[in-house]
Amino acid sequence: MNKLIIVGASGHGKVVADIALLNGYDKIYFVDDNSNIKSLGNYEVIGSFDSIFDLAANEYDVFAGIGNASVRQRMQNQLEQKGYNVVTLIHPSAFVARDVKIGVGTVVMAGAVVNAGTVIGKGCIINTSSSVDHDNNIGDYVHVSVAAHTAGTVSVGTNTWIGIGAVISNNISISRDVTIGAGAVVVKDICESGTYVGVPIKKIR
């Protein structure tokens, strides 16, 4: 199958489309609930999210290209429940160790590194030039932002956002529903949901 529908006609979706091309898809379409968007670059927007369900599930692969984790989760869950084939996309320039496990709907972008023994959940974004070191456990719908880095044996809870350039020290556990600010440094466990910023991090809300 070489046809892919990406949910979300945004900048993030545009990057996903480029990765999909490099993964062998030559027919790529978008859907978006903003009816004013008719195209994204060279790609046609063929309808709203619900319009996917008028198409045969065995004719298209699908991918939720939404930056917002809660929206991405809701849409991916609907696609899975309806029997659509939600794919995983890995940029050819990324390094992913042979024993790494990656869930469906995750994208690993250009220049990213995922080292041995790591498990990455579904619907994650491992963004450009980020790194996830050995024996990490990355929960579902986590976003490891551009140039963010996790050291060895880090655990990250569901729906957590690790900001651009943030650094997570080794042997750290991070709760679910955490936002870590850009450039933050995490040197101790984060046991409560919330927003954390600074060097080292402090909770601000």
C-alpha positions as CSV (number, residue, x, y, z in Angstrom):
1,M,0.0,0.0,0.0
2,N,1.4,3.4,-1.0
3,K,-1.4,5.7,-0.1
4,L,-1.4,7.6,3.1
5,I,-3.9,10.0,4.7
6,I,-2.4,12.4,7.3
7,V,-4.7,14.0,9.9
8,G,-3.9,17.6,10.4
9,A,-2.8,20.1,7.7
10,S,-0.2,21.9,9.8
11,G,3.6,22.5,9.9
12,H,4.0,19.3,11.8
13,G,1.9,17.4,9.2
14,K,4.1,18.8,6.5
15,V,7.2,17.3,8.1
16,V,5.4,14.0,8.5
17,A,4.5,14.0,4.8
18,D,8.2,14.5,3.9
19,I,9.1,11.5,6.0
20,A,6.3,9.5,4.5
21,L,7.6,10.2,1.0
22,L,11.0,8.8,2.1
23,N,9.2,5.7,3.5
24,G,7.8,5.0,0.0
25,Y,4.4,6.6,0.0
26,D,3.7,8.3,-3.3
27,K,0.1,9.3,-2.8
28,I,-0.3,11.4,0.3
29,Y,-3.4,13.3,1.3
30,F,-4.5,15.4,4.3
31,V,-7.7,15.8,6.2
32,D,-8.4,18.8,8.4
33,D,-11.5,20.2,10.2
34,N,-10.6,23.7,9.0
35,S,-12.6,23.9,5.8
36,N,-10.7,26.9,4.6
37,I,-7.5,24.8,4.1
38,K,-7.6,23.3,0.6
39,S,-4.0,22.3,0.3
40,L,-0.7,22.1,2.2
41,G,2.2,22.7,0.0
42,N,1.8,20.2,-2.9
43,Y,-0.6,18.0,-0.9
44,E,-4.4,18.1,-1.3
45,V,-6.7,18.4,1.7
46,I,-9.5,16.1,0.8
47,G,-12.0,16.7,3.6
48,S,-12.6,16.8,7.3
49,F,-11.4,14.2,9.8
50,D,-14.7,12.4,9.7
51,S,-14.5,12.1,5.9
52,I,-11.8,9.4,6.4
53,F,-14.6,7.0,7.5
54,D,-16.2,7.2,4.1
55,L,-13.1,5.6,2.6
56,A,-12.3,1.9,2.7
57,A,-10.0,1.1,5.6
58,N,-8.0,-1.3,3.4
59,E,-7.2,1.3,0.8
60,Y,-5.2,3.8,2.8
61,D,-2.8,3.9,5.7
62,V,-3.4,6.7,8.1
63,F,-1.3,8.8,10.5
64,A,-2.4,11.4,13.1
65,G,-0.1,14.3,12.4
66,I,-1.3,16.5,15.2
67,G,1.1,18.2,17.6
68,N,-1.4,18.5,20.5
69,A,-1.1,15.2,22.4
70,S,-4.7,15.0,23.7
71,V,-6.2,15.6,20.2
72,R,-3.7,13.2,18.6
73,Q,-4.7,10.5,21.1
74,R,-8.4,11.0,20.5
75,M,-8.1,10.9,16.7
76,Q,-5.7,7.9,16.7
77,N,-8.0,6.0,19.1
78,Q,-10.9,6.6,16.7
79,L,-8.9,5.4,13.7
80,E,-7.8,2.3,15.5
81,Q,-11.3,1.5,16.7
82,K,-12.6,1.8,13.1
83,G,-10.0,-0.7,11.9
84,Y,-7.7,1.7,10.0
85,N,-4.0,0.9,9.7
86,V,-2.2,3.5,11.7
87,V,1.5,3.4,10.7
88,T,4.8,4.3,12.3
89,L,7.1,6.6,10.3
90,I,10.9,6.8,10.8
91,H,13.1,9.2,8.9
92,P,15.9,7.3,7.0
93,S,18.6,9.5,8.7
94,A,17.4,8.6,12.2
95,F,19.3,5.9,14.1
96,V,17.1,3.4,15.9
97,A,18.8,0.4,17.6
98,R,17.7,-3.0,16.4
99,D,16.0,-4.0,19.7
100,V,14.0,-0.8,20.1
101,K,10.2,-1.2,20.3
102,I,8.1,1.6,18.8
103,G,4.3,1.8,19.0
104,V,2.0,2.6,16.1
105,G,1.4,6.2,15.2
106,T,4.9,7.3,16.4
107,V,7.1,9.5,14.2
108,V,10.9,9.5,14.5
109,M,12.3,12.5,12.7
110,A,15.5,13.4,10.9
111,G,18.7,13.0,12.9
112,A,17.1,11.5,15.9
113,V,18.8,8.7,17.9
114,V,17.0,6.0,19.8
115,N,19.5,3.7,21.6
116,A,19.4,0.0,22.7
117,G,16.8,-1.4,25.0
118,T,14.4,1.5,24.7
119,V,10.6,1.1,24.4
120,I,8.6,4.0,22.9
121,G,4.8,4.0,23.1
122,K,2.3,4.8,20.5
123,G,1.5,8.2,19.1
124,C,4.8,9.7,20.1
125,I,6.9,12.4,18.4
126,I,10.7,11.9,18.6
127,N,11.6,15.2,17.0
128,T,14.4,16.4,14.9
129,S,17.9,15.8,16.3
130,S,16.6,14.6,19.6
131,S,18.0,11.6,21.4
132,V,16.6,8.9,23.6
133,D,19.3,6.9,25.2
134,H,19.5,3.2,26.3
135,D,16.8,1.5,28.3
136,N,14.3,4.3,28.3
137,N,10.6,3.7,28.7
138,I,8.7,6.5,26.8
139,G,4.9,6.4,27.4
140,D,2.2,6.9,24.8
141,Y,1.7,10.3,23.2
142,V,5.0,11.8,24.5
143,H,6.7,14.5,22.6
144,V,10.5,14.7,22.8
145,S,11.1,18.1,21.1
146,V,13.8,19.2,18.8
147,A,17.3,18.7,20.2
148,A,15.9,17.4,23.6
149,H,17.9,14.6,25.1
150,T,17.1,11.8,27.6
151,A,20.1,10.0,29.2
152,G,20.0,6.3,30.1
153,T,17.3,4.5,32.0
154,V,14.7,7.3,31.9
155,S,11.0,6.7,32.3
156,V,8.6,9.3,30.8
157,G,4.8,9.1,31.5
158,T,2.0,9.4,29.0
159,N,1.2,12.7,27.4
160,T,4.4,14.4,28.6
161,W,6.0,17.2,26.6
162,I,9.8,17.6,26.8
163,G,10.6,21.0,25.5
164,I,13.2,22.1,22.9
165,G,16.7,21.5,24.1
166,A,15.7,20.1,27.4
167,V,18.0,17.6,29.1
168,I,16.9,14.7,31.3
169,S,19.6,13.1,33.4
170,N,20.0,9.4,33.8
171,N,17.9,7.2,36.0
172,I,15.1,9.7,36.1
173,S,11.3,9.0,36.3
174,I,8.8,11.5,35.0
175,S,5.1,11.4,35.8
176,R,2.4,11.5,33.1
177,D,0.9,14.8,31.9
178,V,4.1,16.8,32.5
179,T,5.3,19.8,30.5
180,I,9.1,20.5,30.7
181,G,10.1,23.9,29.4
182,A,12.6,24.6,26.7
183,G,16.2,24.3,27.8
184,A,15.2,22.8,31.2
185,V,17.5,20.4,33.0
186,V,15.9,17.6,35.0
187,V,18.2,16.0,37.6
188,K,15.6,14.5,39.9
189,D,12.3,12.6,39.6
190,I,9.1,14.4,38.7
191,C,6.4,12.8,40.6
192,E,3.5,15.2,40.0
193,S,1.8,16.4,36.8
194,G,2.4,20.0,36.0
195,T,4.8,22.5,34.2
196,Y,8.4,22.6,35.1
197,V,11.1,25.0,33.9
198,G,14.6,26.1,34.7
199,V,18.1,24.8,35.4
200,P,17.5,22.7,37.4
201,I,13.8,22.5,37.0
202,K,11.2,24.0,39.3
203,K,7.5,23.5,39.2
204,I,5.6,26.7,38.2
205,R,2.1,25.3,38.0
